[in-house]
Amino acid sequence: MASEEELRASRLGKVPALEAAGTRAFPNDFVATDAIEKSRQDVLAKASGSDEDRAGLPDESELSGDEAHAHLYGRVMAKRGPFLVIRTPYGDAQALVRKDKLTDHEAAQLKAVDLADHVAVSGPLIKTRTGAAAVSARTYQHVGKAMLPPPAKFHGLKDVEKRYRERYVDLFANPEVAQVFRARSAIVKAFRHFLDDRRFLEVETPMLNSIRGGATARPFETHHNALDIDLVMRVAPELYLKRLLVGGFDRVYEIGRVFRNEGISTKHNPEFTILEFYMAYATVEELMTITEELFRAADDVVRERFASLTEDRPFTLSEPFARVPMRTSILERLARAGEGEIPPTRWAGKLDAATLNDESALAALFVEMSEGADAATQKQLAHCANHGERIFLLYELLVEEHLGQLYRNADGTKSLPVFILEYPQEVSPLARRNDEDPKFVDRFELFVEGREVANAFSELNDPDDQAERFRGQLVNRERGDDEAMDFDGDYIRALSHGMPPAAGFGLGVDRVVMMLCGQPSIRDVLLFPLLRPEATDSDAGDSTSAKQA
């Protein structure tokens, strides 16, 4: 197999021929006017349409010479005798290109063509012997040289990491990949349309913050030279958006990037896109209804325009979402331990409703269950400092990944999205306490197939309560929690000016795209996911190289 340098050299050797033919390797003299683009769209519609759509096209032998020219331009993906297969962002089409139909200069340009070059042709649209549509070229223009070939014809770009690292190749080599990103764009537009129609105002808030806040997460840190101050990249826009509620904007939303200095997995990327909206004079109960409507609105767009991405879903959005208090989900999981796909657990038979609601009894059970547990679980159990944290850890350990099996539609064929309710106050530092049981807050998280995709709660607008919660976060920091928030004095001042009762919502856009488009990894819905730097030849003898890291 030729090396990359040899492939480049071979293609570079064709540059003089292109120059002799009156062009350059990288010319800039082709302009896709609106009329030319419309013509290309017509060609693609015929190429991808039915036999009936092409029935009226003439054969090459039937051309009279006065037919209108159709236009086709894009990347050459295959050469089949006199036919070029040209790939566009909207599909493939063929061009029948014969040298005897071209000028001498055009024929010379055609002779220098390589796979992955960009070309443009025009001529009458015909029907080939096999019934396909093709542009019978009467003009041919070299538009851009590719110094490297596309992936091997029959193998494509299959190596997963290479696909992510060379997304620019992945997109034109695997057209189905581009569909996911078109669907992503449509989903984000659907979110905006949904909120705009409900009188929400789109805003932008700072990405560089002087303190960490808005979510419990470890931030990225940086330094501003001119002001000589340390800053953090935002982990969430929440506190700024709620300041706007104080300022008099009753309904606001933002779609933007946030940054969390955490691990990388199929569900996590250190930078990701979030949608947050805040609605004054609303409660978390109202937000559950709005959330169902929001998800269905986005899904309608995907199913209508990208139906192939929605096949064989294990879940349904067409039925009411399940609404389950966190403690109830733990007890239901224990009751069904060992049933079907729900595995047995050491906690079954030891944990019941009475123990779950008794602070001292649950603390004693944690000590008992720590014996014989693996080191990682022992550390998690020991790290819990209060009753709320213990309940939350039990939910994470026992329930979360099995939600898809626990809650299903009426005939049991699909899993239901699940709103998990009644979060402990200790793990919800920005949420409003429940009036009937202040140990818990008015909050939900939405899970689909065990993946968290949204978080919402009735907002805490009592400045004294919020200040106490911030102090609790500082205590957590002292005991080693590097995700704890800072004390935000300006936010307390803002609340002191009076924030109306409100409900707020946050949604991970990447995870929703994964869900709606059937993608297994967050990297499949990020055009350029974060990857470890690629090793180079100079790294070969370096023990700290990326290849060895």
KEZA-422821 format. One record per residue (C-alpha): residue number from 1; residue in one letter; chain; x, y, z. Coordinates in pm, whole numbers, plus 50000, padded with zeros to 5 digits. Each point is the difference from the previous one (the first is absolute). Layout:
REM KEZA-422821
   pos   code   unit       u       v       w
   NUM      A      A       X       Y       Z
...
REM end
This chain:
REM KEZA-422821
   pos   code   unit       u       v       w
     1      M      A   50000   50000   50000
     2      A      A   50135   50341   49904
     3      S      A   50097   50234   50282
     4      E      A   49833   50334   50055
     5      E      A   50308   50174   49861
     6      E      A   49991   49788   49683
     7      L      A   49631   50069   49950
     8      R      A   50060   50373   50035
     9      A      A   50291   49986   49756
    10      S      A   49791   49818   49739
    11      R      A   49725   50259   50014
    12      L      A   50240   50290   50017
    13      G      A   50147   49871   49675
    14      K      A   49672   50082   49823
    15      V      A   50013   50369   50086
    16      P      A   50210   50096   49694
    17      A      A   49745   49829   49775
    18      L      A   49720   50200   50160
    19      E      A   50195   50322   49952
    20      A      A   50064   49914   49635
    21      A      A   49624   49946   49968
    22      G      A   49930   50356   50108
    23      T      A   49921   49951   50370
    24      R      A   50171   49947   50334
    25      A      A   49998   49731   50265
    26      F      A   49790   50226   50221
    27      P      A   49814   50246   49775
    28      N      A   49740   50247   50119
    29      D      A   49802   50066   49684
    30      F      A   49690   49785   50048
    31      V      A   49699   50173   50156
    32      A      A   49689   49803   50096
    33      T      A   49731   50256   49930
    34      D      A   49646   49947   50124
    35      A      A   49899   49882   49653
    36      I      A   50284   49749   49982
    37      E      A   49924   49871   50350
    38      K      A   49631   49961   49913
    39      S      A   50102   49804   49692
    40      R      A   50218   49771   50212
    41      Q      A   49710   49939   50236
    42      D      A   49783   49903   49703
    43      V      A   50265   49753   49884
    44      L      A   50026   49844   50345
    45      A      A   49621   49973   50025
    46      K      A   49991   49805   49674
    47      A      A   50301   49787   50102
    48      S      A   49843   49896   50332
    49      G      A   49643   49983   49875
    50      S      A   49796   49716   49859
    51      D      A   50013   49849   49651
    52      E      A   49685   50196   49930
    53      D      A   50182   50324   50083
    54      R      A   50262   49916   49735
    55      A      A   49760   49863   49740
    56      G      A   49997   50319   49796
    57      L      A   50378   50036   49978
    58      P      A   50154   49940   49655
    59      D      A   50262   49741   49922
    60      E      A   50338   50130   49886
    61      S      A   49916   49897   49643
    62      E      A   49678   50204   50004
    63      L      A   50166   50336   50071
    64      S      A   49940   50264   49737
    65      G      A   50263   50245   50117
    66      D      A   49776   50281   50113
    67      E      A   49907   49862   50344
    68      A      A   50043   50223   50301
    69      H      A   50309   49933   50209
    70      A      A   49973   49854   50348
    71      H      A   50273   50065   50255
    72      L      A   50178   49764   50236
    73      Y      A   50300   50070   50219
    74      G      A   50165   49840   50301
    75      R      A   50259   49740   50094
    76      V      A   50092   49710   49771
    77      M      A   49946   49680   50198
    78      A      A   50025   49740   49723
    79      K      A   50101   49962   49634
    80      R      A   49814   49736   49799
    81      G      A   50116   50014   49642
    82      P      A   49876   50334   49863
    83      F      A   49781   50056   50309
    84      L      A   50099   50205   50304
    85      V      A   49804   49956   50324
    86      I      A   49982   50345   50156
    87      R      A   49917   50040   50368
    88      T      A   49821   50308   50130
    89      P      A   49873   50089   50347
    90      Y      A   49656   49882   49888
    91      G      A   50082   49672   49828
    92      D      A   50186   49849   49704
    93      A      A   49941   50032   49629
    94      Q      A   50180   49890   49684
    95      A      A   50164   50191   49719
    96      L      A   50067   49841   49661
    97      V      A   50323   50169   49892
    98      R      A   50146   49920   49658
    99      K      A   50310   50179   49874
   100      D      A   49858   50037   49649
   101      K      A   49719   50219   50140
   102      L      A   50245   50239   50171
   103      T      A   50246   50267   49892
   104      D      A   50367   49903   49990
   105      H      A   50069   50186   50326
   106      E      A   49704   49835   50173
   107      A      A   50106   49657   49874
   108      A      A   50349   50060   50141
   109      Q      A   49850   50097   50335
   110      L      A   49792   49684   49998
   111      K      A   50311   49790   49935
   112      A      A   50154   50138   50323
   113      V      A   49699   49921   50221
   114      D      A   50049   49791   50316
   115      L      A   49750   49860   50247
   116      A      A   49899   50266   50256
   117      D      A   50065   50289   49759
   118      H      A   49729   50263   49971
   119      V      A   49857   50049   49651
   120      A      A   49706   50168   49827
   121      V      A   49819   49885   49687
   122      S      A   49704   50121   49798
   123      G      A   49801   49848   49718
   124      P      A   49668   49836   49923
   125      L      A   49852   49768   50261
   126      I      A   49960   49651   49857
   127      K      A   49892   49651   50096
   128      T      A   50276   49736   49981
   129      R      A   49963   49644   49875
   130      T      A   49941   49886   50358
   131      G      A   49725   50256   50051
   132      A      A   50203   50236   50219
   133      A      A   50014   50375   49953
   134      A      A   50324   50162   49888
   135      V      A   50123   50334   49873
   136      S      A   50147   49950   49653
   137      A      A   50288   50245   50031
   138      R      A   50043   50270   49736
   139      T      A   50221   50203   50233
   140      Y      A   50246   49874   50259
   141      Q      A   50187   50207   50254
   142      H      A   50264   49906   50255
   143      V      A   49899   50176   50324
   144      G      A   50240   49872   50267
   145      K      A   50276   49739   50041
   146      A      A   50010   49743   50278
   147      M      A   50358   49907   50088
   148      L      A   49884   49687   50184
   149      P      A   49750   49737   49881
   150      P      A   49675   49912   50175
   151      P      A   49988   49682   50212
   152      A      A   50022   49669   49813
   153      K      A   49696   49950   49779
   154      F      A   49866   49685   50161
   155      H      A   50107   50060   50358
   156      G      A   49923   50366   50059
   157      L      A   50113   50176   50313
   158      K      A   49918   49740   50264
   159      D      A   50259   50047   50275
   160      V      A   49798   50174   50272
   161      E      A   50274   50220   50144
   162      K      A   50122   50094   49652
   163      R      A   49644   50099   49912
   164      Y      A   49980   50235   50298
   165      R      A   50351   50134   49948
   166      E      A   49951   50057   49626
   167      R      A   49637   50106   50003
   168      Y      A   50060   50197   49681
   169      V      A   50052   49666   49822
   170      D      A   49732   49817   50197
   171      L      A   49733   50243   49884
   172      F      A   50057   49954   49627
   173      A      A   50099   49633   50018
   174      N      A   49698   49898   50210
   175      P      A   49697   50209   49894
   176      E      A   49784   49847   50274
   177      V      A   50224   50174   50256
   178      A      A   49914   50337   49852
   179      Q      A   49632   49917   50046
   180      V      A   50048   49989   50377
   181      F      A   50143   50351   50000
   182      R      A   49725   50131   49775
   183      A      A   49754   49847   50246
   184      R      A   50185   50166   50287
   185      S      A   49960   50339   49835
   186      A      A   49630   49933   49946
   187      I      A   49957   49901   50367
   188      V      A   50161   50322   50124
   189      K      A   49781   50202   49764
   190      A      A   49696   49816   50132
   191      F      A   50098   50090   50358
   192      R      A   50032   50367   49904
   193      H      A   49671   49999   49813
   194      F      A   49823   49835   50293
   195      L      A   50127   50255   50252
   196      D      A   49965   50303   49774
   197      D      A   49637   49909   49942
   198      R      A   49948   50005   50377
   199      R      A   50140   50353   50039
   200      F      A   50342   49900   50134
   201      L      A   50284   50242   49932
   202      E      A   50330   49855   49878
   203      V      A   50300   50152   50178
   204      E      A   50374   49952   50038
   205      T      A   50185   49991   50330
   206      P      A   50374   49995   50082
   207      M      A   50212   49692   49939
   208      L      A   50285   50139   50208
   209      N      A   49904   50025   50368
   210      S      A   50187   50129   50301
   211      I      A   49854   49724   50221
   212      R      A   49860   49654   49942
   213      G      A   49626   49960   50024
   214      G      A   49677   49887   49837
   215      A      A   50072   49629   50039
   216      T      A   50214   49767   50206
   217      A      A   50285   49924   49761
   218      R      A   50376   50044   49984
   219      P      A   50080   50298   49774
   220      F      A   50283   50078   49763
   221      E      A   50217   50281   50129
   222      T      A   50174   50278   49807
   223      H      A   50160   50339   50060
   224      H      A   49925   50343   49854
   225      N      A   50331   50179   49951
   226      A      A   49877   50359   49968
   227      L      A   49797   49990   50321
   228      D      A   50238   49751   50165
   229      I      A   49712   49790   50132
   230      D      A   49923   49630   50000
   231      L      A   49683   49897   49819
   232      V      A   49807   49679   49945
   233      M      A   49814   49882   49692
   234      R      A   49633   49979   50081
   235      V      A   49855   49665   50104
   236      A      A   49643   50132   49955
   237      P      A   49832   50334   49915
   238      E      A   49739   49958   50275
   239      L      A   50086   50276   50245
   240      Y      A   50027   50265   49729
   241      L      A   49669   49896   49845
   242      K      A   49827   50026   50337
   243      R      A   50148   50347   50048
   244      L      A   49802   50091   49688
   245      L      A   49680   49884   50171
   246      V      A   50081   50247   50277
   247      G      A   50052   50264   49731
   248      G      A   49651   49952   49861
   249      F      A   50035   49751   49712
   250      D      A   49732   49745   50090
   251      R      A   50106   49736   49746
   252      V      A   50359   49956   49881
   253      Y      A   50203   49726   49838
   254      E      A   50352   49936   49878
   255      I      A   50150   49734   49775
   256      G      A   50377   49991   50032
   257      R      A   50316   49823   50102
   258      V      A   50094   49912   50356
   259      F      A   50326   49849   50123
   260      R      A   50055   49738   50268
   261      N      A   50340   49862   50090
   262      E      A   49892   49639   50025
   263      G      A   50065   49663   49839
   264      I      A   49922   49904   49643
   265      S      A   49757   49718   49925
   266      T      A   49717   49909   49766
   267      K      A   49784   50243   50202
   268      H      A   50249   50274   50086
   269      N      A   50208   50253   49810
   270      P      A   50177   50280   50191
   271      E      A   49823   50263   49791
   272      F      A   49641   49951   49900
   273      T      A   49690   50191   49899
   274      I      A   49729   50082   50249
   275      L      A   49652   50147   49971
   276      E      A   49878   50179   50311
   277      F      A   49677   50192   50037
   278      Y      A   49839   50177   50295
   279      M      A   49633   50080   50037
   280      A      A   49867   50238   50264
   281      Y      A   49671   49921   50172
   282      A      A   50027   49628   49919
   283      T      A   50061   49681   50200
   284      V      A   50191   49682   49930
   285      E      A   49668   49820   49941
   286      E      A   49925   50231   49708
   287      L      A   50351   49942   49866
   288      M      A   49942   49626   49977
   289      T      A   49714   50061   49759
   290      I      A   50206   50252   49802
   291      T      A   50291   49754   49988
   292      E      A   49786   49727   49845
   293      E      A   49875   50248   49739
   294      L      A   50355   50123   49929
   295      F      A   50135   49650   49942
   296      R      A   49711   49902   49775
   297      A      A   50037   50321   49796
   298      A      A   50366   49923   49931
   299      D      A   49926   49634   49933
   300      D      A   49730   50087   49748
   301      V      A   50263   50180   49793
   302      V      A   50243   49708   50017
   303      R      A   49739   49740   49909
   304      E      A   49871   50208   49710
   305      R      A   50337   50094   49845
   306      F      A   50239   49729   50121
   307      A      A   49782   49693   50038
   308      S      A   50288   49754   49950
   309      L      A   50157   50123   50325
   310      T      A   49691   49912   50205
   311      E      A   49963   49632   49911
   312      D      A   49994   49728   50268
   313      R      A   49989   50235   50297
   314      P      A   49987   49827   50338
   315      F      A   49790   50285   50147
   316      T      A   49683   50190   49915
   317      L      A   49920   50370   50033
   318      S      A   49638   49965   49893
   319      E      A   49868   49893   50342
   320      P      A   50001   50201   50325
   321      F      A   50341   49998   50167
   322      A      A   50029   49813   50330
   323      R      A   50019   50219   50314
   324      V      A   50169   49821   50289
   325      P      A   50130   50134   50336
   326      M      A   50364   49904   50057
   327      R      A   49932   49793   50314
   328      T      A   49718   49816   49822
   329      S      A   50233   49909   49713
   330      I      A   50250   49850   50247
   331      L      A   49733   49785   50165
   332      E      A   49856   49888   49665
   333      R      A   50348   49906   49880
   334      L      A   50057   49791   50313
   335      A      A   49661   49832   49966
   336      R      A   50088   49888   49648
   337      A      A   50360   49896   50066
   338      G      A   50088   49694   49793
   339      E      A   49698   50042   49774
   340      G      A   50072   49984   49627
   341      E      A   50282   50240   49910
   342      I      A   50001   50157   50348
   343      P      A   50292   49840   50184
   344      P      A   49997   49884   50363
   345      T      A   50160   50222   50261
   346      R      A   50143   49960   50350
   347      W      A   49768   50278   50117
   348      A      A   49685   49797   49933
   349      G      A   49855   49866   50324
   350      K      A   50199   50252   50209
   351      L      A   49854   50330   49883
   352      D      A   49632   50083   50041
   353      A      A   49787   50315   50016
   354      A      A   50046   50040   50376
   355      T      A   50379   49979   49979
   356      L      A   50009   50228   49696
   357      N      A   49817   50273   50193
   358      D      A   50189   49955   50330
   359      E      A   50324   50200   50006
   360      S      A   50180   49797   50267
   361      A      A   49881   49664   49867
   362      L      A   50116   50078   49646
   363      A      A   50339   50123   50129
   364      A      A   50044   49673   50189
   365      L      A   49905   49800   49691
   366      F      A   50261   50187   49798
   367      V      A   50267   49889   50248
   368      E      A   49876   49640   49981
   369      M      A   49983   49994   49619
   370      S      A   50346   50147   49969
   371      E      A   50141   49674   50133
   372      G      A   50069   49773   49706
   373      A      A   49943   50271   49740
   374      D      A   50266   50086   49744
   375      A      A   50239   50285   50076
   376      A      A   49824   50251   49771
   377      T      A   49660   49934   50158
   378      Q      A   50146   50017   50351
   379      K      A   50138   50343   49918
   380      Q      A   49663   50119   49866
   381      L      A   49814   49872   50306
   382      A      A   50249   50157   50240
   383      H      A   49994   50334   49819
   384      C      A   49630   50060   50074
   385      A      A   49976   50253   50282
   386      N      A   49624   50017   50050
   387      H      A   49668   49829   49943
   388      G      A   49925   50175   49671
   389      E      A   50332   49903   49847
   390      R      A   49941   49637   50102
   391      I      A   49660   49988   49830
   392      F      A   50143   50155   49686
   393      L      A   50292   49755   49990
   394      L      A   49762   49706   50036
   395      Y      A   49804   50129   49704
   396      E      A   50316   50035   49792
   397      L      A   50136   49657   50098
   398      L      A   49680   49799   49981
   399      V      A   49750   50168   49771
   400      E      A   50127   50240   49737
   401      E      A   50135   49760   49739
   402      H      A   49695   49772   50033
   403      L      A   49729   50263   49946
   404      G      A   49940   49871   49648
   405      Q      A   49904   49658   50137
   406      L      A   49805   50128   50301
   407      Y      A   49760   50236   49822
   408      R      A   49842   49891   49673
   409      N      A   49697   50075   49787
   410      A      A   49668   49817   50032
   411      D      A   50093   49699   49787
   412      G      A   50356   49982   50133
   413      T      A   50165   50039   49661
   414      K      A   50164   50339   50058
   415      S      A   50155   50182   50291
   416      L      A   49851   50327   50119
   417      P      A   50188   50323   50069
   418      V      A   50002   50042   50379
   419      F      A   49977   50313   50209
   420      I      A   50178   49924   50328
   421      L      A   49852   50227   50269
   422      E      A   50058   50104   50361
   423      Y      A   50377   50047   50013
   424      P      A   50163   50046   50340
   425      Q      A   50073   50360   50087
   426      E      A   50368   49921   50069
   427      V      A   50068   49914   49632
   428      S      A   49793   50288   49860
   429      P      A   50165   50323   50117
   430      L      A   49801   50230   49771
   431      A      A   49652   49844   50020
   432      R      A   49702   50109   50208
   433      R      A   49908   49787   50301
   434      N      A   49673   49811   49987
   435      D      A   49739   50171   50219
   436      E      A   49873   49672   50148
   437      D      A   50339   49833   50057
   438      P      A   50292   50249   50006
   439      K      A   50254   49716   49999
   440      F      A   49924   49966   49630
   441      V      A   49974   50249   49715
   442      D      A   49760   50058   49712
   443      R      A   50226   49857   49733
   444      F      A   50003   49743   49722
   445      E      A   50258   49844   49775
   446      L      A   49888   49838   49676
   447      F      A   50152   49668   49898
   448      V      A   49962   49807   49676
   449      E      A   50138   49646   49999
   450      G      A   50201   50079   50313
   451      R      A   50158   50315   49853
   452      E      A   49940   50333   50167
   453      V      A   49891   50253   49737
   454      A      A   49841   50283   50200
   455      N      A   49990   50154   50347
   456      A      A   49745   50248   50135
   457      F      A   49866   50143   50324
   458      S      A   49797   50269   50162
   459      E      A   50258   50269   50065
   460      L      A   50120   50103   50342
   461      N      A   49935   50373   50033
   462      D      A   50052   50043   50375
   463      P      A   50339   50180   50032
   464      D      A   50064   49881   50357
   465      D      A   49927   49635   49915
   466      Q      A   50219   50028   49689
   467      A      A   50285   50153   50200
   468      E      A   49983   49708   50245
   469      R      A   50010   49754   49709
   470      F      A   50310   50172   49862
   471      R      A   50164   49970   50342
   472      G      A   49920   49629   49991
   473      Q      A   50180   49978   49667
   474      L      A   50309   50154   50159
   475      V      A   49986   49735   50272
   476      N      A   49988   49735   49728
   477      R      A   50304   50158   49840
   478      E      A   50190   49976   50328
   479      R      A   49930   49628   50020
   480      G      A   50141   49941   49654
   481      D      A   49714   50064   49757
   482      D      A   50172   50174   49707
   483      E      A   49665   50041   49822
   484      A      A   49845   50216   50274
   485      M      A   49887   50354   49916
   486      D      A   50145   50326   50122
   487      F      A   49809   50249   50213
   488      D      A   49852   50248   49753
   489      G      A   49940   50319   50197
   490      D      A   49877   50196   49699
   491      Y      A   49736   49736   49930
   492      I      A   49880   50025   50361
   493      R      A   49979   50377   49951
   494      A      A   49795   49944   49683
   495      L      A   49758   49771   50183
   496      S      A   49970   50261   50270
   497      H      A   49850   50234   49740
   498      G      A   49721   49747   49953
   499      M      A   49987   49717   49749
   500      P      A   49646   49891   49907
   501      P      A   49900   49639   50062
   502      A      A   50133   49807   49702
   503      A      A   50091   49663   49857
   504      G      A   50316   49927   49807
   505      F      A   50103   49729   49757
   506      G      A   50329   49870   49860
   507      L      A   50045   49756   49715
   508      G      A   50314   49838   49856
   509      V      A   49960   50057   49626
   510      D      A   50259   49738   49907
   511      R      A   49829   49728   50200
   512      V      A   49660   50087   49854
   513      V      A   50145   49974   49649
   514      M      A   50147   49662   50094
   515      M      A   49660   49889   50122
   516      L      A   49789   50126   49710
   517      C      A   50248   49889   49732
   518      G      A   50088   49660   50147
   519      Q      A   50370   50068   50050
   520      P      A   50192   49796   50262
   521      S      A   50270   50255   50088
   522      I      A   50014   50374   50059
   523      R      A   50293   50006   49756
   524      D      A   49758   49899   49724
   525      V      A   49807   50327   50042
   526      L      A   50296   50236   50049
   527      L      A   50171   50109   49681
   528      F      A   50335   50029   50176
   529      P      A   50003   49813   50334
   530      L      A   50296   50043   50231
   531      L      A   50266   49735   49936
   532      R      A   50343   49932   50138
   533      P      A   50256   50174   49774
   534      E      A   50115   49780   49715
   535      A      A   50347   49855   50035
   536      T      A   50260   50115   49746
   537      D      A   50328   49848   49888
   538      S      A   50184   50222   50247
   539      D      A   49805   49833   50281
   540      A      A   50132   49653   49918
   541      G      A   50270   50002   50265
   542      D      A   49816   50217   50251
   543      S      A   49860   49807   50297
   544      T      A   49740   50273   50053
   545      S      A   49873   49993   49642
   546      A      A   49632   49983   49921
   547      K      A   50044   49649   49863
   548      Q      A   50119   49874   50340
   549      A      A   49782   50222   50218
REM end
